[in-house]
Amino acid sequence: QSGFVTLDTGYKNTGATKSAITFLDGEKGILKYRGYGIEELAEKASFVEVAYLLIYGNLPTEAQLADFQHQISRHTLVHEDMKKFFDGFPSKSHPMGQLSSLVCSLSSFYPESLNPNQTKEEFELTIIKLLGKMATIVSWIYKKSLGHPVIYPKNKFDYVTNFLYMTFGQRTEDVVIDPVVVNAMNQLLILHADHEQNCSTSTVRIVGSSDCNLYASISAGISALWGPLHGGANQAVIEMLEKIKDDGGDVDKWVNKAKDKNDSFRLMGFGHRVYKNFDPRAKIIKKACDDILEKLGINDPVLEIAKKLEEVALSDPYFVERKLYPNVDFYSGIIYRALGFPTEMFTVLFALGRLPGWIAQWKEMRENKEPIGRPRQIYVGEINRNFVALEKR
Ligand code: SDX
């Protein structure tokens, strides 16, 4: 090495890997999973189909899809001893902290996942267990936040219906899962399923590059996603919209706050490292928002504020010059709320959608035998200092 280091804080212009999974064009606002446009996948595919596509590279045949769904259904139960971890969390602890801990703890119950040289079959099972159990863990975290008893999976249901059944089901009577809700959830999970080398995916890759196990790598990705600048933005958007509503709905005032360099306030749900055009996912979610609220007969005042905020920001030179557009998080929270989820659960739902993408990226990194991630730095600290005894400092 010549010792020559290029400083690229935040890796804004650094390609960390070669990948064949997801293509996005930030200028044109294009997003494709394994070459298929997300518009078509969101409309025509199921989330489990898209998970298979991302992880194995092709859309499954009917037989492959049936087997994949069957395998996942067989692994929806979590080990009963895991409930001791659930019980250990204070009831109002943030769902993302619980999810990250619980996913990491899976290796305690499935120690075969710790072997970096698993056979192909063993690795497939490690993946299937995570896909099956994550939905159960997410629904149990929600039930616990309400102080309600958990609902066990019913494996006659497909993946999304089963998740909604465990989440909104009651012990006392059989809840009917509205197909409108199933379709909306399916679409949202697909739209969140992968997004090339974003912060949390890069985290999953770099943790996995040390030959660390899949569960701990995904747990690290969940932690990275938690941040309000990343997946946590969907919760922050609703909190921002509520604040604007409570403040009288003066959108112009808040847009000006977001422009004021002396004010740390940012318009959550706006801007993107790669998209310098409309986030294609935001377009689909915005349309779905209108459809679902109409179908469910819900009139959510924050939706009107969101639309006004978008209109004002998109005509403001500050946002136009910086190419700041609504991103995937801007409208998603409004749909989650319409489906009955509390704000604290929004980022956990993002993680549930992103899971197959994280797994696919981790698998590709391993199959390509990529080296351990270890960036360099430019040192700007002191060079030669002599120790001074304590009494002389
Ligand atoms: C996700 O990477 C991915 O793909 C992520 C994701 C995925 O699917 O995995 O798409 C999911 O995380 C979407 C982004 C969710 N985050 C937010 O909505 C939080 C609000 N947005 C930002 O903080 C910001 O836009 C980022 C974090 C998304 C991107 O930040 P960058 O690329 O580092 O850009 P920057 O902070 O350097 O901003 C560039 C300029 C700055 O102004 P100047 O210094 O040039 O004068 O734009 C301004 C920023 O101040 N700016 C904003 C703004 N976002 C950027 N000003 C006001 N409001 C905002 N939201």
Residues whose N, C-alpha, C, O or C-beta is under 5 A from the ligand:
A	BS01	SDX	H195 N198 C199 P228 L229 H230 G231 A233 A258 R266 L267 M268 G269 F270 G271 H272 R273 R322 N327 D329
